Amino acid sequence: MMWGIWHWLERRADLHPDKPALIDGERVLTYRALRDRVAAVAAGLRARGVVPADRVAILSMNRAEYVEVLFAAARLGAIAVPLNWRLAAPEVAFQIGDSGPKVLVVDPALSSLAQTVRTHPEAERVEACVCFEGDGPPLAGAVSYAALLQGGTSPAEGKFDDPLLIMYTSGTTGRPKGAVLTQATQLWNSVNIGTSIDLTSADVTLNLLPMFHTGGIGLFTLPSLHHGATAVLQRIFDPEETTRLIVRHGVTAMLGVPVIYLALLASEAFRGADLSRTRFSCGGAPCPLAVIEAFRERGLLFQQGYGLTETAPTCLLIPAADAFRKAGSAGKAAVHVEVRVVDDDGRDVRPDAIGEVWTRGPNLFSGYWHRPDATAEAFSDDGWFKTGDLARIDAEGFIYIVDRKKDMIISGGENVYPAEIEDVLYRHPAIADVAVIGIPHERWGETPRAIVVLKPGAQLTAEDVVAFCDGRLARYKIPRSVAFVDALPRNAAGKVLKRQLREQVRA
């Protein structure tokens, strides 16, 4: 196929030019306006020396201009590098140094972070900075985004198989690696998620996951624009603001991670709102059954799924008809995805046995940026991507994600899966958030420790937590120790940074 994803906007602007494509606060961009602005941004970047395969880094919260730069990179055949603004300056500088962007585009709300990042030697290769308009001090020495829009026109060169994104992995088990996703992966992801949730041009989607995360781009921002729907952008998650946007814009579909849904269910505004038009989806981590049951009690569709940065990200999603019959399952493989659950020798496991999830398909990343060793390690000899996640597959073919392989606890020779313990503890009325890790034990090798965040005003002892598990879990699965904290460290996907928790325990 000749055309890259930039061509979606050409066709959509022709088919329904005046339909809203993006809603960002009070701003509404039609498909015609979005197409024209993307073409101008591409020309402005080209005038500043960006050519095919050059990198354009983006340090920004969710906003319409973010989407414009993504499509402009696609139009040029350049590679966008979304940067995680929640990181410390040295961590952002590492991603810049690793990817080597020619241009850095910055949200003025993050200009102080950007200024600090530019003092690091790793950021010296950046040749030009561009600053969006908006609240916050402009970045010193940066070109204004308005000036970038005056770039005139330039030919569209981006092709289907061109690299489009370097998405840095969440780094739950080590230093982030840059997963390279082509323009093709975004098309296949759009088809995979679109067929899984029945996405159409009649939909209005709410997009609140940060776009430095693959879920923020692929669930459902870019697919919405591919299908001709309207994408509402939320800059930073806030439960009350999320509820207001759902009601105001008649949102019909949204995806969040478990920690977002826990916060929404604790919000009085969300609990009292009419959400009957909205289809809810969840990914990023295994979802507590208590969350799924809360949506079922309100008669709201809630589909759990599974994906990774490397799968662009859609991999599994439970069909709507089975969402509650198979509660807790991430479903089955999307239309253009293959999935297996295998043992340590790469053989398919029997039903209900635990194994590692392997997947392949046209949605897969092409490798880790400048990391051929890590790329080779991630794939089997016959091309299956080894996810590092553990799951079981039932007799009907539904897959249940159990945990990260590296997070599994081996206690007295028994495999203990933290997610199973966490799911039980989430049912305690005093517990707001919880994570379970393994800690060394002289006799058993490891034993589970629960790290608990209490709901405001709640009181609980370690003995109470252990007693709650008694009768609900096998004895060897019950936490032997409990710690209470104010908050759990999480990455942008809502996954608990268990490596960080284990380091804190060792310290």
VOGU-3710 file (C-alpha; in Angstrom, 3 decimals, decimal comma):
1> mmwgiwhwle> 0,000/0,000/0,000  1,421/3,367/-1,001  -0,221/5,742/1,438  0,615/6,193/5,095  -1,918/6,981/7,808  -1,814/10,686/6,906  -4,067/9,712/4,010  -6,890/8,951/6,443  -7,353/12,682/6,901  -7,335/13,321/3,154
11> rradlhpdkp> -10,214/10,908/2,683  -12,160/11,909/5,773  -11,896/15,588/4,866  -13,319/14,717/1,471  -16,115/12,494/2,805  -17,345/14,716/5,683  -15,286/17,909/5,851  -17,398/19,716/8,444  -17,726/16,883/10,948  -15,872/17,394/14,253
21> alidgervlt> -12,721/15,300/14,310  -11,131/16,502/17,571  -12,575/18,261/20,613  -9,979/19,772/22,929  -11,589/21,845/25,675  -13,574/24,538/23,884  -11,770/23,963/20,583  -13,391/21,897/17,865  -11,403/20,873/14,791  -13,297/19,564/11,786
31> yralrdrvaa> -11,802/16,947/9,505  -11,114/19,624/6,890  -9,370/21,874/9,403  -7,344/18,997/10,834  -6,189/17,910/7,391  -5,131/21,428/6,450  -3,306/22,072/9,715  -1,452/18,744/9,502  -0,257/19,608/5,994  0,954/23,017/7,223
41> vaaglrargv> 2,760/21,532/10,249  4,454/18,978/7,999  5,645/21,762/5,708  6,887/23,757/8,709  8,864/20,791/10,008  10,272/20,138/6,540  11,388/23,779/6,333  13,350/23,168/9,543  15,208/20,259/8,044  13,048/17,268/9,002
51> vpadrvails> 13,270/14,577/6,321  12,103/10,947/6,197  13,397/8,828/9,112  14,288/11,910/11,198  12,847/11,921/14,701  10,498/14,545/16,142  10,149/14,338/19,934  6,984/15,552/21,667  6,873/16,635/25,320  3,251/17,542/25,839
61> mnraeyvevl> 0,019/16,777/27,600  -2,917/15,565/25,521  -4,049/18,290/23,109  -5,115/18,686/19,492  -1,657/19,877/18,415  -0,183/16,597/19,649  -2,334/14,728/17,131  -1,378/17,211/14,423  2,331/16,582/14,975  1,796/12,806/14,898
71> faaarlgaia> 0,050/13,010/11,534  2,563/15,562/10,250  5,376/13,117/11,053  3,450/10,410/9,205  3,032/12,716/6,208  6,775/13,401/6,091  7,829/9,807/6,706  9,459/10,994/9,933  9,304/9,255/13,322  7,485/10,751/16,320
81> vplnwrlaap> 8,949/10,164/19,785  6,340/10,757/22,522  8,122/11,677/25,772  6,798/10,875/29,225  6,365/14,206/31,023  5,869/12,408/34,345  9,514/11,389/34,378  12,352/13,285/35,988  14,523/15,424/33,713  17,412/12,896/33,554
91> evafqigdsg> 14,978/10,171/32,496  13,512/12,344/29,734  17,028/13,278/28,649  17,861/9,566/28,375  14,979/9,046/25,927  16,080/12,064/23,889  19,667/10,891/23,829  18,599/7,378/22,879  16,266/8,411/20,024  18,256/11,399/18,721
101> pkvlvvdpal> 15,440/13,731/17,590  16,147/16,639/15,268  13,240/18,681/16,656  11,682/18,834/20,132  8,062/20,034/20,368  7,010/21,268/23,814  3,791/22,137/25,631  4,315/25,492/27,433  2,887/23,899/30,589  6,041/21,741/30,555
111> sslaqtvrth> 8,543/24,369/29,489  10,387/24,354/32,826  10,887/20,579/32,542  12,019/21,003/28,933  14,449/23,738/29,916  16,020/21,483/32,547  16,189/18,593/30,090  18,072/20,799/27,610  20,854/21,296/30,142  21,702/17,583/29,956
121> peaerveacv> 24,406/16,543/27,480  22,089/13,875/26,048  19,776/16,585/24,687  22,495/18,481/22,820  21,691/16,826/19,505  18,298/18,543/19,267  18,655/21,145/16,513  15,397/23,061/17,002  12,614/23,451/19,545  8,984/24,316/18,859
131> cfegdgppla> 6,596/25,515/21,561  2,831/25,148/21,414  0,635/28,128/22,255  -1,094/28,186/25,641  -0,688/28,727/29,363  2,826/28,678/30,721  6,063/30,443/29,886  7,368/29,936/26,346  10,482/27,825/25,991  13,534/30,032/25,599
141> gavsyaallq> 14,818/30,019/22,025  11,916/27,961/20,700  9,998/28,620/17,487  6,302/29,248/18,079  3,839/26,679/16,809  2,028/29,488/14,992  5,192/30,099/12,980  5,411/26,404/12,192  1,919/26,579/10,712  3,121/29,180/8,195
151> ggtspaegkf> 5,302/26,623/6,445  3,260/26,512/3,218  3,015/23,102/1,565  5,285/20,124/0,990  4,826/16,745/-0,704  3,514/13,835/1,360  6,165/11,121/1,484  5,144/8,828/4,337  4,475/5,220/3,353  2,643/2,334/4,944
161> ddpllimyts> 5,789/0,497/6,068  7,687/3,549/7,340  8,510/3,684/11,075  6,107/6,136/12,720  6,642/5,915/16,478  9,352/5,153/18,986  7,333/4,321/22,087  9,382/3,847/25,222  8,213/0,894/27,260  6,909/1,541/30,722
171> gttgrpkgav> 10,070/0,303/32,370  8,464/-1,838/35,095  11,408/-4,262/35,015  14,346/-2,154/33,831  15,440/0,862/31,824  12,928/1,722/29,065  13,452/0,417/25,540  12,109/2,199/22,465  9,622/-0,013/20,610  9,452/0,963/16,930
181> ltqatqlwns> 5,932/0,948/15,470  5,351/1,454/11,761  2,482/3,350/10,163  1,092/-0,070/9,216  0,747/-1,092/12,863  -1,581/1,853/13,463  -3,848/0,737/10,638  -3,949/-2,826/11,924  -4,549/-1,602/15,482  -7,446/0,522/14,246
191> vnigtsidlt> -8,994/-2,491/12,536  -8,370/-4,721/15,557  -9,892/-2,402/18,137  -12,589/-1,150/15,768  -13,946/-4,634/15,158  -13,625/-5,510/18,842  -15,738/-2,609/20,148  -17,814/-1,965/17,003  -16,288/1,484/16,487  -18,043/3,503/13,765
201> sadvtlnllp> -18,252/7,055/12,443  -21,254/7,591/14,736  -19,089/7,225/17,862  -17,767/9,923/20,161  -14,743/8,627/22,070  -13,115/10,011/25,208  -9,338/9,768/25,142  -7,762/10,325/28,555  -4,723/8,065/28,627  -1,583/10,161/28,072
211> mfhtggiglf> -0,372/10,074/24,475  3,197/9,319/25,522  1,686/5,885/26,175  0,620/3,627/23,317  -2,862/3,381/24,827  -3,267/7,149/24,586  -2,560/7,019/20,845  -4,161/3,716/19,917  -7,122/3,572/22,347  -8,921/5,266/20,780
221> tlpslhhgat> -7,456/8,508/19,382  -6,068/7,401/16,018  -8,678/4,672/15,425  -11,428/7,263/15,971  -9,982/9,400/13,181  -9,553/6,383/10,923  -13,207/5,416/11,402  -14,487/8,986/11,001  -15,629/9,288/14,620  -15,134/12,268/16,939
231> avlqrifdpe> -12,296/12,070/19,483  -12,624/14,096/22,686  -9,263/14,744/24,367  -8,795/15,076/28,120  -5,472/16,642/29,041  -5,088/15,192/32,537  -7,319/12,617/34,186  -9,681/13,905/36,848  -12,794/11,866/37,757  -15,159/14,836/37,860
241> ettrlivrhg> -13,824/16,244/34,584  -14,069/12,822/32,943  -17,698/12,556/34,000  -18,444/16,080/32,744  -16,919/15,318/29,345  -18,846/12,050/29,002  -22,143/13,780/29,685  -21,448/17,005/27,771  -20,304/15,373/24,549  -22,430/12,236/24,646
251> vtamlgvpvi> -19,383/9,970/24,756  -20,174/6,488/23,461  -16,847/4,712/24,059  -13,817/5,121/26,304  -10,942/3,030/27,592  -9,230/3,369/30,945  -6,884/1,386/33,136  -7,999/-0,215/36,435  -6,703/2,619/38,627  -8,790/5,102/36,598
261> ylallaseaf> -11,939/3,047/37,045  -11,275/2,694/40,766  -11,103/6,491/40,982  -14,260/6,922/38,883  -16,232/4,489/41,024  -15,192/6,504/44,099  -16,480/9,712/42,467  -19,947/10,862/43,478  -20,340/12,660/40,130  -19,594/9,472/38,180
271> rgadlsrtrf> -21,872/7,350/40,354  -24,746/9,772/39,788  -24,332/10,393/36,058  -26,389/8,916/33,223  -23,811/6,750/31,455  -26,222/4,531/29,539  -24,794/5,522/26,134  -21,191/4,728/26,995  -19,296/1,506/26,290  -16,429/1,109/28,743
281> scggapcpla> -13,228/-0,842/28,072  -10,289/-1,581/30,347  -6,676/-2,584/29,778  -3,179/-1,957/31,074  -3,364/-4,477/33,936  -5,704/-7,227/35,175  -8,896/-5,545/36,340  -10,230/-6,331/39,832  -13,474/-8,294/39,639  -15,006/-5,807/42,077
291> vieafrergl> -14,725/-3,112/39,378  -16,328/-5,299/36,711  -19,151/-6,206/39,068  -19,800/-2,528/39,876  -20,403/-1,813/36,175  -22,562/-4,899/35,762  -24,738/-3,774/38,679  -25,360/-0,480/36,853  -26,206/-2,240/33,604  -23,169/-0,769/31,807
301> lfqqgyglte> -21,063/-2,641/29,279  -17,508/-3,177/30,526  -15,055/-5,034/28,285  -11,665/-6,086/29,596  -8,774/-6,348/27,161  -5,046/-6,850/26,989  -2,260/-5,331/24,967  1,276/-4,027/25,089  3,345/-1,247/23,612  4,795/-3,859/21,261
311> taptcllipa> 1,341/-4,894/19,969  0,340/-1,318/19,083  -1,486/-2,057/21,559  -4,637/-4,133/20,846  -4,115/-7,854/21,338  -7,103/-9,311/23,218  -10,567/-7,980/24,006  -13,527/-9,838/25,442  -16,603/-9,814/23,173  -19,480/-7,739/24,504
321> adafrkagsa> -21,748/-10,794/24,731  -19,267/-12,512/27,066  -18,108/-9,502/29,089  -19,835/-10,599/32,291  -20,279/-14,326/31,600  -16,475/-14,525/31,468  -15,737/-11,745/33,951  -12,018/-11,524/34,626  -11,029/-12,754/31,182  -9,237/-10,481/28,720
331> gkaavhvevr> -11,114/-12,305/25,981  -9,822/-13,722/22,739  -7,390/-12,545/20,091  -8,481/-9,602/17,954  -9,264/-10,249/14,285  -5,738/-9,716/12,940  -3,852/-11,188/15,909  -2,694/-14,696/16,793  -2,194/-15,654/20,452  -0,860/-18,760/22,174
341> vvdddgrdvr> -0,284/-19,663/25,817  2,839/-21,808/26,027  5,042/-23,634/28,526  8,775/-23,102/29,029  9,496/-25,228/25,952  7,190/-23,192/23,694  4,443/-25,845/23,584  0,761/-24,937/23,955  -0,455/-25,560/27,480  -3,522/-27,650/28,273
351> pdaigevwtr> -6,734/-25,816/29,290  -6,442/-23,950/32,609  -2,707/-24,525/32,943  -0,520/-21,438/33,379  1,833/-20,404/30,576  3,378/-17,393/28,874  1,449/-15,365/26,310  3,002/-15,395/22,834  1,541/-13,390/19,969  2,159/-12,520/16,350
361> gpnlfsgywh> 0,458/-10,527/13,602  0,816/-7,430/11,411  0,223/-5,218/14,464  3,568/-6,158/16,045  6,409/-3,700/16,502  9,429/-4,069/14,226  11,996/-4,149/17,033  13,598/-2,119/19,816  15,385/1,042/18,718  19,116/0,328/18,429
371> rpdataeafs> 18,694/-2,823/20,572  19,116/-5,843/18,269  20,008/-8,015/21,265  16,775/-7,184/23,085  14,803/-7,587/19,859  16,207/-11,041/19,199  15,549/-12,091/22,790  11,911/-10,982/22,548  11,027/-13,269/19,616  10,923/-17,020/19,168
381> ddgwfktgdl> 12,720/-18,598/16,221  9,451/-18,734/14,257  8,447/-15,115/14,848  6,250/-15,185/17,951  6,637/-12,236/20,334  7,193/-13,449/23,894  5,250/-11,020/26,074  6,577/-12,041/29,498  2,987/-12,175/30,785  1,466/-15,288/32,332
391> aridaegfiy> -2,045/-16,460/31,548  -4,349/-19,429/31,455  -6,675/-20,316/28,603  -9,963/-22,058/29,366  -11,719/-24,803/27,402  -13,645/-22,194/25,358  -10,474/-20,349/24,349  -10,895/-17,357/26,682  -7,608/-16,044/28,062  -7,144/-14,907/31,665
401> ivdrkkdmii> -4,035/-12,798/32,337  -2,507/-13,949/35,599  0,536/-11,724/36,131  3,916/-10,655/34,845  6,292/-13,605/34,687  8,885/-11,640/36,663  6,347/-10,766/39,369  5,384/-14,367/40,129  6,232/-15,479/43,679  7,561/-18,988/44,332
411> sggenvypae> 6,778/-19,881/47,930  7,723/-23,326/49,194  7,813/-24,583/45,602  4,303/-23,281/44,865  3,635/-20,599/42,246  1,808/-17,615/43,739  0,334/-14,991/41,427  0,086/-11,551/43,068  -2,898/-10,513/40,935  -4,982/-13,295/42,482
421> iedvlyrhpa> -4,262/-12,019/45,998  -4,807/-8,411/44,956  -8,197/-9,289/43,483  -9,307/-10,669/46,866  -7,996/-7,654/48,795  -9,732/-5,172/46,478  -12,986/-6,569/47,850  -12,211/-5,298/51,339  -14,356/-2,185/51,947  -11,469/-0,295/53,604
431> iadvavigip> -8,870/-0,886/50,871  -8,495/1,672/48,093  -5,428/0,246/46,370  -3,129/-2,719/46,854  -0,077/-4,463/45,452  1,474/-7,774/46,416  5,176/-8,566/46,082  7,412/-11,432/47,130  9,949/-10,917/49,900  12,769/-13,298/50,857
441> herwgetpra> 12,059/-15,957/53,468  14,584/-18,369/54,998  12,326/-21,407/54,893  9,935/-20,808/51,996  12,228/-18,879/49,643  9,640/-16,120/49,232  6,377/-15,154/50,870  3,744/-12,616/49,786  3,706/-9,132/51,267  0,667/-6,872/50,735
451> ivvlkpgaql> 1,284/-3,147/50,263  -2,024/-1,463/51,107  -3,512/1,992/50,553  -6,550/2,653/52,746  -9,636/4,621/51,791  -9,890/8,069/53,454  -10,831/7,727/57,108  -10,531/3,921/57,103  -8,582/1,999/59,720  -7,133/-1,446/59,293
461> taedvvafcd> -4,412/-3,562/60,891  -2,119/-6,121/59,328  -3,985/-8,798/61,259  -7,278/-7,605/59,728  -5,831/-7,970/56,220  -4,567/-11,484/56,891  -7,871/-12,492/58,478  -9,798/-11,209/55,450  -7,779/-13,537/53,192  -8,309/-16,556/55,428
471> grlarykipr> -10,868/-18,822/53,757  -10,652/-16,876/50,498  -7,143/-18,005/49,556  -5,015/-21,079/50,067  -2,830/-20,739/53,146  0,402/-20,402/51,177  -1,084/-17,487/49,203  -2,083/-15,430/52,238  0,274/-12,474/52,823  2,686/-13,114/55,671
481> svafvdalpr> 3,265/-9,388/56,140  1,441/-6,147/55,378  2,659/-2,588/54,893  0,477/0,520/54,710  1,420/3,402/52,386  -0,190/6,619/51,161  0,088/5,736/47,459  1,523/3,078/45,165  4,089/3,984/42,511  2,524/3,507/39,073
491> naagkvlkrq> 3,588/4,057/35,490  1,546/5,804/32,814  -0,378/2,632/32,012  -1,533/2,357/35,614  0,721/-0,614/36,318  2,262/-0,741/39,759  6,053/-0,434/39,673  6,704/-3,571/41,674  10,408/-3,431/40,977  10,441/-0,107/42,829
501> lreqvra> 8,459/-1,588/45,713  10,888/-4,504/45,983  13,831/-2,084/46,011  12,172/-0,143/48,844  11,762/-3,369/50,816  15,425/-4,266/50,303  16,444/-0,789/51,392
//
